[in-house]
Amino acid sequence: MRSVFVQSSRELWRLVKVRRTFQVKSRHQHHKAMDGDKPWAMISEVGEQGILEQATDILRQHFQIVQHQDFLNNPGVYGPKIQVLFSWFKLPATTPALLSSLPALKVIASGGAGYDHLDLPYIASLGLRVANTPGVVSDCTADMAMALLLASARNIVEGHQMMMDPKTTVLPQWLGSVEVSGSTLGIIGMGKIGYKIAQRAKGFDMKILYYNRNRRSVEEEQALGASYCKNMADLLGRSDFVVLAVCLTPETTGLIGARELALMKPTATLVNISRGPVVNQDALVEALQARAIRAAALDVTYPEPLPRDHPLLRLPNVLITPHFGTSTIATIRRMVQKMVDNALAAVKGESMPDELKC
Protein backbone atom coordinates (compact mmCIF):
# COMPACT_ATOMS: atom_id res chain seq x y z
CA MET A 1 0.00 0.00 0.00
CA ARG A 2 2.83 2.40 0.89
CA SER A 3 4.54 1.92 -2.51
CA VAL A 4 1.26 2.60 -4.28
CA PHE A 5 0.82 5.81 -2.27
CA VAL A 6 4.37 6.89 -3.03
CA GLN A 7 3.92 6.25 -6.75
CA SER A 8 0.63 8.14 -6.73
CA SER A 9 2.26 11.08 -4.94
CA ARG A 10 5.12 11.13 -7.42
CA GLU A 11 2.72 11.05 -10.34
CA LEU A 12 0.67 13.86 -8.80
CA TRP A 13 3.82 15.97 -8.26
CA ARG A 14 4.91 15.27 -11.86
CA LEU A 15 1.54 16.47 -13.12
CA VAL A 16 1.77 19.60 -10.94
CA LYS A 17 5.23 20.40 -12.36
CA VAL A 18 4.00 19.85 -15.93
CA ARG A 19 1.05 22.16 -15.29
CA ARG A 20 3.28 24.87 -13.77
CA THR A 21 5.73 24.61 -16.68
CA PHE A 22 2.85 24.94 -19.11
CA GLN A 23 1.50 27.98 -17.25
CA VAL A 24 4.92 29.67 -17.22
CA LYS A 25 5.41 28.99 -20.94
CA SER A 26 1.91 30.27 -21.67
CA ARG A 27 2.53 33.49 -19.75
CA HIS A 28 5.89 33.96 -21.47
CA GLN A 29 4.33 33.38 -24.90
CA HIS A 30 1.48 35.75 -24.00
CA HIS A 31 3.85 38.51 -22.89
CA LYS A 32 6.04 37.89 -25.94
CA ALA A 33 3.00 38.25 -28.19
CA MET A 34 1.96 41.42 -26.37
CA ASP A 35 5.49 42.87 -26.71
CA GLY A 36 5.35 42.07 -30.40
CA ASP A 37 2.33 44.34 -30.71
CA LYS A 38 4.13 47.32 -29.18
CA PRO A 39 5.67 49.96 -31.47
CA TRP A 40 9.45 50.33 -31.41
CA ALA A 41 11.12 53.38 -29.92
CA MET A 42 14.71 54.56 -29.52
CA ILE A 43 16.21 56.23 -26.44
CA SER A 44 19.75 57.42 -25.76
CA GLU A 45 20.37 54.92 -22.96
CA VAL A 46 19.16 53.81 -19.55
CA GLY A 47 21.08 55.26 -16.63
CA GLU A 48 22.76 58.40 -15.38
CA GLN A 49 23.58 59.66 -18.89
CA GLY A 50 20.13 58.80 -20.23
CA ILE A 51 16.63 58.12 -18.95
CA LEU A 52 16.77 56.98 -15.35
CA GLU A 53 15.87 53.37 -14.59
CA GLN A 54 13.16 54.68 -12.22
CA ALA A 55 11.19 55.96 -15.23
CA THR A 56 11.80 53.34 -17.91
CA ASP A 57 8.87 51.18 -16.77
CA ILE A 58 6.59 53.85 -18.23
CA LEU A 59 8.30 53.51 -21.61
CA ARG A 60 8.37 49.72 -21.60
CA GLN A 61 4.67 49.54 -20.80
CA HIS A 62 3.88 50.92 -24.25
CA PHE A 63 6.99 50.49 -26.41
CA GLN A 64 9.72 48.07 -27.31
CA ILE A 65 12.81 50.07 -26.40
CA VAL A 66 16.09 50.20 -28.29
CA GLN A 67 19.07 52.05 -26.84
CA HIS A 68 21.02 54.20 -29.27
CA GLN A 69 24.19 52.12 -29.08
CA ASP A 70 22.26 48.92 -29.78
CA PHE A 71 20.77 50.59 -32.84
CA LEU A 72 24.24 51.65 -34.03
CA ASN A 73 25.42 48.06 -33.64
CA ASN A 74 22.49 46.72 -35.70
CA PRO A 75 21.01 49.55 -37.82
CA GLY A 76 19.69 47.13 -40.44
CA VAL A 77 17.69 45.24 -37.82
CA TYR A 78 16.26 48.15 -35.84
CA GLY A 79 16.17 51.02 -38.36
CA PRO A 80 13.06 49.86 -40.29
CA LYS A 81 11.16 49.21 -37.05
CA ILE A 82 11.63 52.39 -35.02
CA GLN A 83 8.62 54.72 -35.13
CA VAL A 84 9.43 56.93 -32.14
CA LEU A 85 12.58 58.78 -31.10
CA PHE A 86 12.60 59.85 -27.46
CA SER A 87 14.99 62.81 -27.08
CA TRP A 88 16.25 63.20 -23.50
CA PHE A 89 18.63 66.03 -22.61
CA LYS A 90 19.24 66.50 -26.35
CA LEU A 91 20.20 62.84 -26.88
CA PRO A 92 20.24 61.01 -29.20
CA ALA A 93 21.23 64.00 -31.35
CA THR A 94 18.68 64.34 -34.15
CA THR A 95 21.24 64.58 -36.93
CA PRO A 96 20.28 64.18 -40.60
CA ALA A 97 22.33 60.96 -40.64
CA LEU A 98 20.32 59.45 -37.80
CA LEU A 99 16.94 60.56 -39.09
CA SER A 100 17.67 59.28 -42.60
CA SER A 101 18.41 55.84 -41.14
CA LEU A 102 14.94 55.59 -39.56
CA PRO A 103 12.52 55.16 -42.48
CA ALA A 104 9.57 54.23 -40.24
CA LEU A 105 10.04 57.17 -37.86
CA LYS A 106 6.87 59.18 -37.18
CA VAL A 107 7.62 61.40 -34.19
CA ILE A 108 10.35 62.90 -32.03
CA ALA A 109 9.11 63.19 -28.44
CA SER A 110 11.42 65.47 -26.47
CA GLY A 111 11.60 65.77 -22.70
CA GLY A 112 11.50 69.25 -21.15
CA ALA A 113 10.24 72.65 -22.23
CA GLY A 114 13.22 73.70 -24.35
CA TYR A 115 13.52 72.64 -27.96
CA ASP A 116 16.52 74.61 -29.19
CA HIS A 117 18.29 71.31 -29.95
CA LEU A 118 15.67 70.45 -32.58
CA ASP A 119 15.73 71.86 -36.13
CA LEU A 120 11.96 72.10 -36.44
CA PRO A 121 11.82 73.26 -40.10
CA TYR A 122 14.16 70.46 -41.21
CA ILE A 123 12.32 67.83 -39.18
CA ALA A 124 8.98 69.00 -40.56
CA SER A 125 10.38 68.78 -44.11
CA LEU A 126 10.89 65.06 -43.48
CA GLY A 127 7.22 64.68 -42.61
CA LEU A 128 7.97 64.06 -38.93
CA ARG A 129 6.08 65.42 -35.95
CA VAL A 130 7.64 66.85 -32.79
CA ALA A 131 6.41 67.35 -29.23
CA ASN A 132 7.88 68.54 -25.94
CA THR A 133 6.67 68.49 -22.31
CA PRO A 134 6.27 72.14 -21.23
CA GLY A 135 3.67 72.06 -18.48
CA VAL A 136 5.05 69.29 -16.29
CA VAL A 137 8.40 70.99 -15.64
CA SER A 138 7.07 74.38 -14.54
CA ASP A 139 6.78 73.79 -10.78
CA CYS A 140 10.10 72.00 -10.44
CA THR A 141 11.98 74.62 -12.48
CA ALA A 142 10.35 77.47 -10.55
CA ASP A 143 11.43 75.79 -7.30
CA MET A 144 14.97 75.68 -8.64
CA ALA A 145 14.91 79.38 -9.53
CA MET A 146 13.92 80.26 -5.99
CA ALA A 147 16.47 77.84 -4.53
CA LEU A 148 19.26 79.49 -6.51
CA LEU A 149 18.02 82.95 -5.60
CA LEU A 150 17.87 82.14 -1.89
CA ALA A 151 21.16 80.24 -1.81
CA SER A 152 22.97 83.08 -3.54
CA ALA A 153 21.33 85.82 -1.48
CA ARG A 154 22.04 84.12 1.85
CA ASN A 155 25.46 82.66 0.93
CA ILE A 156 24.31 79.14 1.76
CA VAL A 157 27.19 77.36 0.00
CA GLU A 158 29.84 79.57 1.59
CA GLY A 159 28.28 79.07 5.02
CA HIS A 160 28.19 75.30 4.58
CA GLN A 161 31.82 75.20 3.47
CA MET A 162 32.86 77.32 6.43
CA MET A 163 31.06 75.10 8.93
CA MET A 164 32.59 71.96 7.41
CA ASP A 165 36.12 73.44 7.48
CA PRO A 166 38.14 71.91 10.37
CA LYS A 167 39.91 75.27 10.77
CA THR A 168 36.68 77.12 11.66
CA THR A 169 36.55 78.00 15.36
CA VAL A 170 34.58 81.28 15.31
CA LEU A 171 31.22 81.93 13.70
CA PRO A 172 31.11 84.86 11.25
CA GLN A 173 28.63 87.65 11.88
CA TRP A 174 28.11 88.35 8.17
CA LEU A 175 29.00 86.72 4.86
CA GLY A 176 27.70 89.43 2.57
CA SER A 177 24.12 88.17 2.52
CA VAL A 178 21.28 90.33 1.24
CA GLU A 179 17.59 90.48 2.09
CA VAL A 180 15.10 88.57 -0.05
CA SER A 181 11.82 89.44 1.64
CA GLY A 182 10.54 92.79 0.43
CA SER A 183 13.14 93.07 -2.34
CA THR A 184 12.34 93.58 -6.03
CA LEU A 185 12.31 90.63 -8.40
CA GLY A 186 12.47 91.12 -12.15
CA ILE A 187 11.34 88.17 -14.27
CA ILE A 188 12.31 88.12 -17.93
CA GLY A 189 10.00 85.67 -19.64
CA MET A 190 6.56 85.38 -18.03
CA GLY A 191 5.48 82.06 -19.52
CA LYS A 192 4.39 79.06 -17.46
CA ILE A 193 7.66 78.87 -15.55
CA GLY A 194 7.96 82.62 -15.08
CA TYR A 195 4.42 82.75 -13.72
CA LYS A 196 5.20 79.96 -11.22
CA ILE A 197 8.30 81.85 -10.08
CA ALA A 198 6.18 84.95 -9.49
CA GLN A 199 3.72 82.91 -7.41
CA ARG A 200 6.55 81.76 -5.18
CA ALA A 201 8.08 85.23 -4.95
CA LYS A 202 4.76 86.61 -3.76
CA GLY A 203 5.13 84.41 -0.67
CA PHE A 204 8.32 86.32 0.14
CA ASP A 205 6.52 89.66 -0.18
CA MET A 206 8.73 90.54 -3.12
CA LYS A 207 7.84 93.37 -5.49
CA ILE A 208 7.43 91.67 -8.85
CA LEU A 209 8.30 93.20 -12.19
CA TYR A 210 8.14 91.30 -15.45
CA TYR A 211 9.09 91.74 -19.08
CA ASN A 212 7.52 89.50 -21.67
CA ARG A 213 6.71 89.47 -25.37
CA ASN A 214 3.01 89.43 -24.47
CA ARG A 215 1.54 91.14 -21.45
CA ARG A 216 -0.40 89.02 -18.98
CA SER A 217 -4.05 89.77 -18.26
CA VAL A 218 -5.02 92.34 -15.64
CA GLU A 219 -6.49 89.55 -13.52
CA GLU A 220 -3.21 87.59 -13.59
CA GLU A 221 -1.17 90.68 -12.74
CA GLN A 222 -3.45 91.48 -9.82
CA ALA A 223 -3.30 87.88 -8.55
CA LEU A 224 0.49 88.09 -8.45
CA GLY A 225 0.83 91.74 -7.55
CA ALA A 226 3.07 91.96 -10.64
CA SER A 227 3.84 95.04 -12.73
CA TYR A 228 4.56 94.89 -16.45
CA CYS A 229 7.65 96.65 -17.83
CA LYS A 230 7.35 97.82 -21.42
CA ASN A 231 11.09 97.59 -21.90
CA MET A 232 13.73 95.34 -20.40
CA ALA A 233 16.01 98.24 -19.46
CA ASP A 234 13.42 99.51 -16.98
CA LEU A 235 13.21 96.10 -15.30
CA LEU A 236 16.99 95.67 -15.14
CA GLY A 237 17.53 99.05 -13.49
CA ARG A 238 14.93 98.48 -10.76
CA SER A 239 15.44 94.84 -9.80
CA ASP A 240 17.42 93.39 -6.91
CA PHE A 241 17.18 89.94 -8.50
CA VAL A 242 16.77 89.27 -12.21
CA VAL A 243 15.55 85.80 -13.19
CA LEU A 244 15.78 84.61 -16.79
CA ALA A 245 12.97 82.24 -17.78
CA VAL A 246 12.87 82.51 -21.58
CA CYS A 247 13.11 79.87 -24.29
CA LEU A 248 16.33 79.87 -26.29
CA THR A 249 15.62 81.28 -29.75
CA PRO A 250 17.64 83.38 -32.20
CA GLU A 251 16.01 86.43 -30.58
CA THR A 252 16.98 85.48 -27.02
CA THR A 253 20.52 84.27 -27.76
CA GLY A 254 22.83 86.79 -26.08
CA LEU A 255 19.82 88.59 -24.61
CA ILE A 256 21.88 89.57 -21.57
CA GLY A 257 25.19 91.12 -22.59
CA ALA A 258 27.53 93.88 -21.45
CA ARG A 259 24.94 96.63 -22.05
CA GLU A 260 22.21 94.86 -20.07
CA LEU A 261 24.53 93.94 -17.20
CA ALA A 262 25.65 97.57 -16.96
CA LEU A 263 22.01 98.57 -16.44
CA MET A 264 21.67 96.34 -13.37
CA LYS A 265 22.25 97.55 -9.83
CA PRO A 266 25.72 96.80 -8.41
CA THR A 267 23.86 95.02 -5.59
CA ALA A 268 21.75 92.88 -7.98
CA THR A 269 21.95 89.14 -8.64
CA LEU A 270 21.38 87.44 -12.00
CA VAL A 271 19.65 84.04 -11.90
CA ASN A 272 19.51 81.93 -15.06
CA ILE A 273 17.32 78.82 -15.27
CA SER A 274 16.60 79.10 -19.00
CA ARG A 275 19.54 78.24 -21.30
CA GLY A 276 23.20 79.13 -21.13
CA PRO A 277 23.46 81.03 -24.45
CA VAL A 278 20.81 83.52 -23.28
CA VAL A 279 23.69 85.19 -21.39
CA ASN A 280 26.94 86.39 -22.93
CA GLN A 281 29.28 84.59 -20.55
CA ASP A 282 32.33 86.70 -21.39
CA ALA A 283 30.39 89.83 -20.48
CA LEU A 284 29.11 88.14 -17.33
CA VAL A 285 32.65 87.26 -16.22
CA GLU A 286 33.73 90.88 -16.68
CA ALA A 287 30.72 92.22 -14.76
CA LEU A 288 31.30 89.82 -11.86
CA GLN A 289 35.04 90.48 -11.71
CA ALA A 290 34.43 94.24 -11.68
CA ARG A 291 31.62 93.81 -9.11
CA ALA A 292 29.32 95.61 -11.53
CA ILE A 293 26.69 93.20 -10.20
CA ARG A 294 26.72 91.42 -6.86
CA ALA A 295 26.44 87.80 -8.00
CA ALA A 296 25.18 85.25 -10.51
CA ALA A 297 23.37 81.98 -9.81
CA LEU A 298 23.26 79.67 -12.82
CA ASP A 299 21.64 76.30 -13.43
CA VAL A 300 22.69 76.52 -17.09
CA THR A 301 25.90 77.43 -18.90
CA TYR A 302 27.48 76.84 -22.29
CA PRO A 303 28.91 74.40 -22.75
CA GLU A 304 27.68 72.07 -20.03
CA PRO A 305 29.73 71.39 -18.05
CA LEU A 306 32.09 74.32 -18.43
CA PRO A 307 35.76 73.61 -19.19
CA ARG A 308 37.53 73.10 -15.88
CA ASP A 309 39.66 76.19 -16.46
CA HIS A 310 36.74 78.52 -17.26
CA PRO A 311 36.97 81.84 -15.36
CA LEU A 312 33.39 81.54 -14.07
CA LEU A 313 34.52 78.58 -11.96
CA ARG A 314 37.11 80.70 -10.16
CA LEU A 315 34.85 83.57 -9.12
CA PRO A 316 33.63 83.70 -5.51
CA ASN A 317 30.37 85.46 -6.42
CA VAL A 318 29.10 82.70 -8.72
CA LEU A 319 26.88 79.74 -7.85
CA ILE A 320 26.58 77.05 -10.55
CA THR A 321 24.45 73.90 -10.49
CA PRO A 322 24.46 71.11 -13.13
CA HIS A 323 21.28 71.95 -15.10
CA PHE A 324 19.07 69.94 -12.76
CA GLY A 325 16.09 72.25 -12.51
CA THR A 326 13.80 69.36 -13.45
CA SER A 327 15.77 66.60 -11.75
CA THR A 328 13.40 65.07 -9.25
CA ILE A 329 12.09 61.54 -9.69
CA ALA A 330 8.47 62.72 -9.61
CA THR A 331 9.03 65.33 -12.33
CA ILE A 332 11.13 62.97 -14.47
CA ARG A 333 8.36 60.36 -14.36
CA ARG A 334 5.77 63.00 -15.31
CA MET A 335 7.97 64.12 -18.19
CA VAL A 336 8.41 60.57 -19.45
CA GLN A 337 4.67 59.92 -19.18
CA LYS A 338 4.00 63.09 -21.18
CA MET A 339 6.51 61.98 -23.82
CA VAL A 340 4.74 58.62 -24.03
CA ASP A 341 1.32 60.28 -24.35
CA ASN A 342 2.55 62.45 -27.22
CA ALA A 343 4.31 59.55 -28.95
CA LEU A 344 1.32 57.20 -28.72
CA ALA A 345 -0.93 59.87 -30.19
CA ALA A 346 1.45 60.36 -33.11
CA VAL A 347 1.79 56.64 -33.78
CA LYS A 348 -2.01 56.40 -33.91
CA GLY A 349 -2.25 59.44 -36.17
CA GLU A 350 -4.07 61.45 -33.53
CA SER A 351 -3.62 65.00 -32.23
CA MET A 352 -0.65 65.35 -29.87
CA PRO A 353 -1.19 67.30 -26.62
CA ASP A 354 2.09 69.23 -26.95
CA GLU A 355 2.90 69.28 -30.65
CA LEU A 356 5.50 71.82 -31.77
CA LYS A 357 4.94 73.63 -35.04
CA CYS A 358 7.50 75.49 -37.13
C-alpha positions as CSV (number, residue, x, y, z in Angstrom):
1,M,0.0,0.0,0.0
2,R,2.8,2.4,0.9
3,S,4.5,1.9,-2.5
4,V,1.3,2.6,-4.3
5,F,0.8,5.8,-2.3
6,V,4.4,6.9,-3.0
7,Q,3.9,6.3,-6.7
8,S,0.6,8.1,-6.7
9,S,2.3,11.1,-4.9
10,R,5.1,11.1,-7.4
11,E,2.7,11.0,-10.3
12,L,0.7,13.9,-8.8
13,W,3.8,16.0,-8.3
14,R,4.9,15.3,-11.9
15,L,1.5,16.5,-13.1
16,V,1.8,19.6,-10.9
17,K,5.2,20.4,-12.4
18,V,4.0,19.8,-15.9
19,R,1.1,22.2,-15.3
20,R,3.3,24.9,-13.8
21,T,5.7,24.6,-16.7
22,F,2.8,24.9,-19.1
23,Q,1.5,28.0,-17.2
24,V,4.9,29.7,-17.2
25,K,5.4,29.0,-20.9
26,S,1.9,30.3,-21.7
27,R,2.5,33.5,-19.7
28,H,5.9,34.0,-21.5
29,Q,4.3,33.4,-24.9
30,H,1.5,35.7,-24.0
31,H,3.8,38.5,-22.9
32,K,6.0,37.9,-25.9
33,A,3.0,38.2,-28.2
34,M,2.0,41.4,-26.4
35,D,5.5,42.9,-26.7
36,G,5.4,42.1,-30.4
37,D,2.3,44.3,-30.7
38,K,4.1,47.3,-29.2
39,P,5.7,50.0,-31.5
40,W,9.4,50.3,-31.4
41,A,11.1,53.4,-29.9
42,M,14.7,54.6,-29.5
43,I,16.2,56.2,-26.4
44,S,19.7,57.4,-25.8
45,E,20.4,54.9,-23.0
46,V,19.2,53.8,-19.6
47,G,21.1,55.3,-16.6
48,E,22.8,58.4,-15.4
49,Q,23.6,59.7,-18.9
50,G,20.1,58.8,-20.2
51,I,16.6,58.1,-19.0
52,L,16.8,57.0,-15.3
53,E,15.9,53.4,-14.6
54,Q,13.2,54.7,-12.2
55,A,11.2,56.0,-15.2
56,T,11.8,53.3,-17.9
57,D,8.9,51.2,-16.8
58,I,6.6,53.9,-18.2
59,L,8.3,53.5,-21.6
60,R,8.4,49.7,-21.6
61,Q,4.7,49.5,-20.8
62,H,3.9,50.9,-24.2
63,F,7.0,50.5,-26.4
64,Q,9.7,48.1,-27.3
65,I,12.8,50.1,-26.4
66,V,16.1,50.2,-28.3
67,Q,19.1,52.0,-26.8
68,H,21.0,54.2,-29.3
69,Q,24.2,52.1,-29.1
70,D,22.3,48.9,-29.8
71,F,20.8,50.6,-32.8
72,L,24.2,51.6,-34.0
73,N,25.4,48.1,-33.6
74,N,22.5,46.7,-35.7
75,P,21.0,49.5,-37.8
76,G,19.7,47.1,-40.4
77,V,17.7,45.2,-37.8
78,Y,16.3,48.2,-35.8
79,G,16.2,51.0,-38.4
80,P,13.1,49.9,-40.3
81,K,11.2,49.2,-37.0
82,I,11.6,52.4,-35.0
83,Q,8.6,54.7,-35.1
84,V,9.4,56.9,-32.1
85,L,12.6,58.8,-31.1
86,F,12.6,59.8,-27.5
87,S,15.0,62.8,-27.1
88,W,16.2,63.2,-23.5
89,F,18.6,66.0,-22.6
90,K,19.2,66.5,-26.3
91,L,20.2,62.8,-26.9
92,P,20.2,61.0,-29.2
93,A,21.2,64.0,-31.3
94,T,18.7,64.3,-34.1
95,T,21.2,64.6,-36.9
96,P,20.3,64.2,-40.6
97,A,22.3,61.0,-40.6
98,L,20.3,59.4,-37.8
99,L,16.9,60.6,-39.1
100,S,17.7,59.3,-42.6
101,S,18.4,55.8,-41.1
102,L,14.9,55.6,-39.6
103,P,12.5,55.2,-42.5
104,A,9.6,54.2,-40.2
105,L,10.0,57.2,-37.9
106,K,6.9,59.2,-37.2
107,V,7.6,61.4,-34.2
108,I,10.3,62.9,-32.0
109,A,9.1,63.2,-28.4
110,S,11.4,65.5,-26.5
111,G,11.6,65.8,-22.7
112,G,11.5,69.3,-21.2
113,A,10.2,72.6,-22.2
114,G,13.2,73.7,-24.3
115,Y,13.5,72.6,-28.0
116,D,16.5,74.6,-29.2
117,H,18.3,71.3,-30.0
118,L,15.7,70.4,-32.6
119,D,15.7,71.9,-36.1
120,L,12.0,72.1,-36.4
121,P,11.8,73.3,-40.1
122,Y,14.2,70.5,-41.2
123,I,12.3,67.8,-39.2
124,A,9.0,69.0,-40.6
125,S,10.4,68.8,-44.1
126,L,10.9,65.1,-43.5
127,G,7.2,64.7,-42.6
128,L,8.0,64.1,-38.9
129,R,6.1,65.4,-36.0
130,V,7.6,66.8,-32.8
131,A,6.4,67.3,-29.2
132,N,7.9,68.5,-25.9
133,T,6.7,68.5,-22.3
134,P,6.3,72.1,-21.2
135,G,3.7,72.1,-18.5
136,V,5.0,69.3,-16.3
137,V,8.4,71.0,-15.6
138,S,7.1,74.4,-14.5
139,D,6.8,73.8,-10.8
140,C,10.1,72.0,-10.4
141,T,12.0,74.6,-12.5
142,A,10.4,77.5,-10.6
143,D,11.4,75.8,-7.3
144,M,15.0,75.7,-8.6
145,A,14.9,79.4,-9.5
146,M,13.9,80.3,-6.0
147,A,16.5,77.8,-4.5
148,L,19.3,79.5,-6.5
149,L,18.0,82.9,-5.6
150,L,17.9,82.1,-1.9
151,A,21.2,80.2,-1.8
152,S,23.0,83.1,-3.5
153,A,21.3,85.8,-1.5
154,R,22.0,84.1,1.9
155,N,25.5,82.7,0.9
156,I,24.3,79.1,1.8
157,V,27.2,77.4,0.0
158,E,29.8,79.6,1.6
159,G,28.3,79.1,5.0
160,H,28.2,75.3,4.6
161,Q,31.8,75.2,3.5
162,M,32.9,77.3,6.4
163,M,31.1,75.1,8.9
164,M,32.6,72.0,7.4
165,D,36.1,73.4,7.5
166,P,38.1,71.9,10.4
167,K,39.9,75.3,10.8
168,T,36.7,77.1,11.7
169,T,36.5,78.0,15.4
170,V,34.6,81.3,15.3
171,L,31.2,81.9,13.7
172,P,31.1,84.9,11.2
173,Q,28.6,87.6,11.9
174,W,28.1,88.3,8.2
175,L,29.0,86.7,4.9
176,G,27.7,89.4,2.6
177,S,24.1,88.2,2.5
178,V,21.3,90.3,1.2
179,E,17.6,90.5,2.1
180,V,15.1,88.6,-0.1
181,S,11.8,89.4,1.6
182,G,10.5,92.8,0.4
183,S,13.1,93.1,-2.3
184,T,12.3,93.6,-6.0
185,L,12.3,90.6,-8.4
186,G,12.5,91.1,-12.2
187,I,11.3,88.2,-14.3
188,I,12.3,88.1,-17.9
189,G,10.0,85.7,-19.6
190,M,6.6,85.4,-18.0
191,G,5.5,82.1,-19.5
192,K,4.4,79.1,-17.5
193,I,7.7,78.9,-15.5
194,G,8.0,82.6,-15.1
195,Y,4.4,82.7,-13.7
196,K,5.2,80.0,-11.2
197,I,8.3,81.8,-10.1
198,A,6.2,84.9,-9.5
199,Q,3.7,82.9,-7.4
200,R,6.5,81.8,-5.2
201,A,8.1,85.2,-5.0
202,K,4.8,86.6,-3.8
203,G,5.1,84.4,-0.7
204,F,8.3,86.3,0.1
205,D,6.5,89.7,-0.2
206,M,8.7,90.5,-3.1
207,K,7.8,93.4,-5.5
208,I,7.4,91.7,-8.8
209,L,8.3,93.2,-12.2
210,Y,8.1,91.3,-15.5
211,Y,9.1,91.7,-19.1
212,N,7.5,89.5,-21.7
213,R,6.7,89.5,-25.4
214,N,3.0,89.4,-24.5
215,R,1.5,91.1,-21.5
216,R,-0.4,89.0,-19.0
217,S,-4.1,89.8,-18.3
218,V,-5.0,92.3,-15.6
219,E,-6.5,89.5,-13.5
220,E,-3.2,87.6,-13.6
221,E,-1.2,90.7,-12.7
222,Q,-3.4,91.5,-9.8
223,A,-3.3,87.9,-8.5
224,L,0.5,88.1,-8.4
225,G,0.8,91.7,-7.6
226,A,3.1,92.0,-10.6
227,S,3.8,95.0,-12.7
228,Y,4.6,94.9,-16.4
229,C,7.6,96.6,-17.8
230,K,7.4,97.8,-21.4
231,N,11.1,97.6,-21.9
232,M,13.7,95.3,-20.4
233,A,16.0,98.2,-19.5
234,D,13.4,99.5,-17.0
235,L,13.2,96.1,-15.3
236,L,17.0,95.7,-15.1
237,G,17.5,99.0,-13.5
238,R,14.9,98.5,-10.8
239,S,15.4,94.8,-9.8
240,D,17.4,93.4,-6.9
241,F,17.2,89.9,-8.5
242,V,16.8,89.3,-12.2
243,V,15.6,85.8,-13.2
244,L,15.8,84.6,-16.8
245,A,13.0,82.2,-17.8
246,V,12.9,82.5,-21.6
247,C,13.1,79.9,-24.3
248,L,16.3,79.9,-26.3
249,T,15.6,81.3,-29.7
250,P,17.6,83.4,-32.2
251,E,16.0,86.4,-30.6
252,T,17.0,85.5,-27.0
253,T,20.5,84.3,-27.8
254,G,22.8,86.8,-26.1
255,L,19.8,88.6,-24.6
256,I,21.9,89.6,-21.6
257,G,25.2,91.1,-22.6
258,A,27.5,93.9,-21.4
259,R,24.9,96.6,-22.1
260,E,22.2,94.9,-20.1
261,L,24.5,93.9,-17.2
262,A,25.6,97.6,-17.0
263,L,22.0,98.6,-16.4
264,M,21.7,96.3,-13.4
265,K,22.2,97.5,-9.8
266,P,25.7,96.8,-8.4
267,T,23.9,95.0,-5.6
268,A,21.8,92.9,-8.0
269,T,21.9,89.1,-8.6
270,L,21.4,87.4,-12.0
271,V,19.6,84.0,-11.9
272,N,19.5,81.9,-15.1
273,I,17.3,78.8,-15.3
274,S,16.6,79.1,-19.0
275,R,19.5,78.2,-21.3
276,G,23.2,79.1,-21.1
277,P,23.5,81.0,-24.4
278,V,20.8,83.5,-23.3
279,V,23.7,85.2,-21.4
280,N,26.9,86.4,-22.9
281,Q,29.3,84.6,-20.5
282,D,32.3,86.7,-21.4
283,A,30.4,89.8,-20.5
284,L,29.1,88.1,-17.3
285,V,32.7,87.3,-16.2
286,E,33.7,90.9,-16.7
287,A,30.7,92.2,-14.8
288,L,31.3,89.8,-11.9
289,Q,35.0,90.5,-11.7
290,A,34.4,94.2,-11.7
291,R,31.6,93.8,-9.1
292,A,29.3,95.6,-11.5
293,I,26.7,93.2,-10.2
294,R,26.7,91.4,-6.9
295,A,26.4,87.8,-8.0
296,A,25.2,85.3,-10.5
297,A,23.4,82.0,-9.8
298,L,23.3,79.7,-12.8
299,D,21.6,76.3,-13.4
300,V,22.7,76.5,-17.1
301,T,25.9,77.4,-18.9
302,Y,27.5,76.8,-22.3
303,P,28.9,74.4,-22.8
304,E,27.7,72.1,-20.0
305,P,29.7,71.4,-18.0
306,L,32.1,74.3,-18.4
307,P,35.8,73.6,-19.2
308,R,37.5,73.1,-15.9
309,D,39.7,76.2,-16.5
310,H,36.7,78.5,-17.3
311,P,37.0,81.8,-15.4
312,L,33.4,81.5,-14.1
313,L,34.5,78.6,-12.0
314,R,37.1,80.7,-10.2
315,L,34.8,83.6,-9.1
316,P,33.6,83.7,-5.5
317,N,30.4,85.5,-6.4
318,V,29.1,82.7,-8.7
319,L,26.9,79.7,-7.8
320,I,26.6,77.1,-10.5
321,T,24.5,73.9,-10.5
322,P,24.5,71.1,-13.1
323,H,21.3,71.9,-15.1
324,F,19.1,69.9,-12.8
325,G,16.1,72.2,-12.5
326,T,13.8,69.4,-13.5
327,S,15.8,66.6,-11.7
328,T,13.4,65.1,-9.2
329,I,12.1,61.5,-9.7
330,A,8.5,62.7,-9.6
331,T,9.0,65.3,-12.3
332,I,11.1,63.0,-14.5
333,R,8.4,60.4,-14.4
334,R,5.8,63.0,-15.3
335,M,8.0,64.1,-18.2
336,V,8.4,60.6,-19.5
337,Q,4.7,59.9,-19.2
338,K,4.0,63.1,-21.2
339,M,6.5,62.0,-23.8
340,V,4.7,58.6,-24.0
341,D,1.3,60.3,-24.4
342,N,2.6,62.4,-27.2
343,A,4.3,59.6,-28.9
344,L,1.3,57.2,-28.7
345,A,-0.9,59.9,-30.2
346,A,1.5,60.4,-33.1
347,V,1.8,56.6,-33.8
348,K,-2.0,56.4,-33.9
349,G,-2.3,59.4,-36.2
350,E,-4.1,61.5,-33.5
351,S,-3.6,65.0,-32.2
352,M,-0.6,65.4,-29.9
353,P,-1.2,67.3,-26.6
354,D,2.1,69.2,-27.0
355,E,2.9,69.3,-30.7
356,L,5.5,71.8,-31.8
357,K,4.9,73.6,-35.0
358,C,7.5,75.5,-37.1
